[in-house]
């Protein structure tokens, strides 16, 4: 199989797996236990917390380990808005964007349903958000601004430092869903200027089912999960020790190899695009130009009159794994909300193919994939027109 869906998930790094194995086997202790087996587990969790805190530019106590970015995003939005409500803010207000992941959008819709106010700012035709639209949306009740770092479908990178400066001038915190950014972009909260940041380990060659929320002490949060006292009382429940160890090791590896990873993926992504254009299939690019503000491993193309789901089924038969958009929306047969926010019609937004490369991707795979994709597009186009 030629795997071109690294935005959906990445394989577990062998070095990360080796670091996790002791905590899946002999070192199985509960980190809340006082005897040696438990305290060795506690040390492993604390060591990982200190490591990721250093890379994110926060204090270890400002790291909360979660089950992944969806939980982290939900926690950031609900936690900050409920804290604002408890402080007496009348109908606390959230500003987010129309191109966020469903983990943000669906939770924002739920918050609206229980009485909070939400504003969704738009983007331009490349999936880029103008910070001025955020500034214009701020009200006296605005409690939080949540804007993703890099888009999971088209790879557009947002101007977080500028957005954060606008927010801080008005006295409010900024959260970013940085799920797609780790390993490709700097994730230091000090550099970005944000106050809360979500990550998920399986996006940067770590294990599934573990993530984190980095939240500065200055942000008031009403923690949503209670009982047990773990994570400093912020998230009850026995810690996923092996997963937390894996997250820490994976982020260390991702940060250490980031420059080489970006160069590797950009070279292969650009080669794939060049080869696909040579197939003369009428495809076009969705999102920013490849030499612009875009994730290095991301290629999203418009298929001429071919639905993405149809394309994916055909590619799967040819042993090529790709995506039509967010992995979390597969099977819904709905047009991409990201592409529609960028101005495409519902029909066009269904005709997208997302191709993302990663560490194991080779030049030979790119050449073979380009030939298969080109042939598949031509065949399906002929069937559609016929």
Secondary structure, 3 states (H helix, E strand, C coil): CEECECCCCCCCCHHHHHHHHHHHCCCCCCCCCCCHHHHHHHHHHHHHHHHHHHHHCCCHHHEEEECCHHHHHHHHHHHHHHHHHHCCCCCCEEEEECCCCHHHHHHHHHHHHCCCEEEEECCCCCCCCCHHHHHHHCCCCEEEEECCCECCCCCEECCHHHHHHHHHHCCCEEEEECCCCECCECCCHHHHCCCEEEEEHHHCCCCCCCEEEEECCCCCCCCCECCCCCHHHCECCCCCHHHHHHHHHHHHHHHHCHHHHHHHHHHHHHHHHHHHHHCCCCCEECCCCCCCCECCCEEEEECCCCCHHHHHHHHHHCCEECECCCHHHCCCCCCCHHHHHCCCCHHHHCCEEEEECCCCCCHHHHHHHHHHHHHHHHHHHHHHHC
